[in-house]
Amino acid sequence: MIGERTLMGWPFLQEGSVVAVSDSLFKYEKMTVVPGTPAKVISNPHAPQGLGHWKMKADHIEQVYSKRSGVITRTVDISYMSSSKRPETIGAWCLCEGL
């Protein structure tokens, strides 16, 4: 999902690119670890004060969509293939950049 194009900003959709995915504990970003090799998805833990900040932002997003658009949001389950080739599921929010 990271590095892919997606539509965001419902109900007035705009095209964007997923630059990171975040859950309550980690932010997942695509980074080049060794120069000259393909980028890998790296999980970076949130700082201690970042945990509260993430929860506050998630609650704000949920409140905005609930009040303005009548949409009830909950944890999003994203299935992906891990390096062990087993499907795994994480609850996450997606961070996108507009194009």
VMD Tcl script that draws the C-alpha trace (Angstrom):
set ca {
  {0.00 0.00 0.00}
  {2.88 2.40 0.73}
  {3.99 4.11 -2.48}
  {0.68 3.38 -4.22}
  {-1.76 5.95 -5.59}
  {-5.14 6.17 -3.89}
  {-8.24 8.31 -3.69}
  {-8.61 10.31 -0.48}
  {-10.76 12.98 1.13}
  {-14.22 11.45 0.79}
  {-16.77 12.71 -0.28}
  {-14.76 15.09 -2.52}
  {-12.15 12.65 -3.76}
  {-8.64 13.67 -4.75}
  {-5.84 11.48 -5.98}
  {-2.93 11.04 -3.61}
  {0.05 8.86 -2.89}
  {0.38 6.79 0.30}
  {3.62 7.85 1.99}
  {3.12 6.11 5.35}
  {0.69 3.95 7.32}
  {0.35 4.31 11.07}
  {-1.22 2.33 13.87}
  {-1.31 3.20 17.56}
  {2.26 1.97 18.11}
  {4.22 2.34 14.86}
  {4.56 4.43 11.71}
  {5.37 2.31 8.65}
  {7.38 4.08 5.94}
  {9.25 3.00 2.83}
  {12.96 3.80 3.22}
  {16.21 2.85 1.58}
  {18.34 1.18 4.26}
  {21.42 0.52 2.12}
  {22.15 2.91 -0.77}
  {21.62 1.25 -4.14}
  {19.13 -1.34 -2.87}
  {15.32 -1.27 -3.19}
  {13.39 0.58 -0.49}
  {11.89 -1.53 2.31}
  {8.98 -0.85 4.63}
  {10.41 0.09 8.02}
  {8.40 0.30 11.25}
  {9.35 3.25 13.45}
  {7.89 3.32 16.97}
  {6.11 6.50 18.02}
  {7.82 8.58 20.70}
  {6.13 8.35 24.13}
  {4.40 11.71 23.62}
  {3.55 10.60 20.06}
  {1.25 7.85 21.34}
  {-1.14 10.38 22.85}
  {-0.80 12.62 19.79}
  {-1.72 9.72 17.46}
  {-4.80 8.88 19.54}
  {-5.86 12.54 19.59}
  {-5.50 12.84 15.78}
  {-7.39 9.56 15.22}
  {-10.23 10.72 17.46}
  {-10.35 14.08 15.65}
  {-10.55 12.40 12.22}
  {-13.31 10.11 13.48}
  {-15.25 13.06 14.92}
  {-14.96 15.12 11.71}
  {-16.22 12.29 9.49}
  {-18.98 11.47 11.98}
  {-20.30 15.03 12.38}
  {-19.77 16.46 8.88}
  {-20.38 13.45 6.68}
  {-22.44 11.05 8.81}
  {-19.78 8.34 8.48}
  {-18.86 6.18 11.44}
  {-15.20 5.16 11.28}
  {-13.56 2.39 13.22}
  {-10.28 0.51 13.17}
  {-9.31 -0.38 9.62}
  {-8.00 -3.90 9.09}
  {-5.35 -4.04 6.39}
  {-4.20 -7.45 5.19}
  {-0.74 -7.66 3.70}
  {1.91 -10.26 3.04}
  {4.78 -10.13 5.51}
  {8.33 -11.26 4.82}
  {7.29 -14.70 6.11}
  {4.66 -14.82 3.30}
  {1.81 -15.18 5.80}
  {-1.13 -12.79 5.63}
  {-1.22 -10.49 8.66}
  {-3.73 -7.87 9.74}
  {-3.04 -4.54 11.40}
  {-5.35 -1.74 12.51}
  {-4.07 1.42 10.88}
  {-4.58 4.92 9.53}
  {-3.17 5.91 6.17}
  {-1.08 9.07 5.66}
  {-1.39 10.40 2.10}
  {0.08 13.30 0.15}
  {-1.99 15.13 -2.45}
  {-0.68 15.10 -6.00}
}
mol new
graphics top color blue
foreach p $ca { graphics top sphere $p radius 0.5 }
foreach p [lrange $ca 0 end-1] q [lrange $ca 1 end] { graphics top cylinder $p $q radius 0.2 }
display resetview
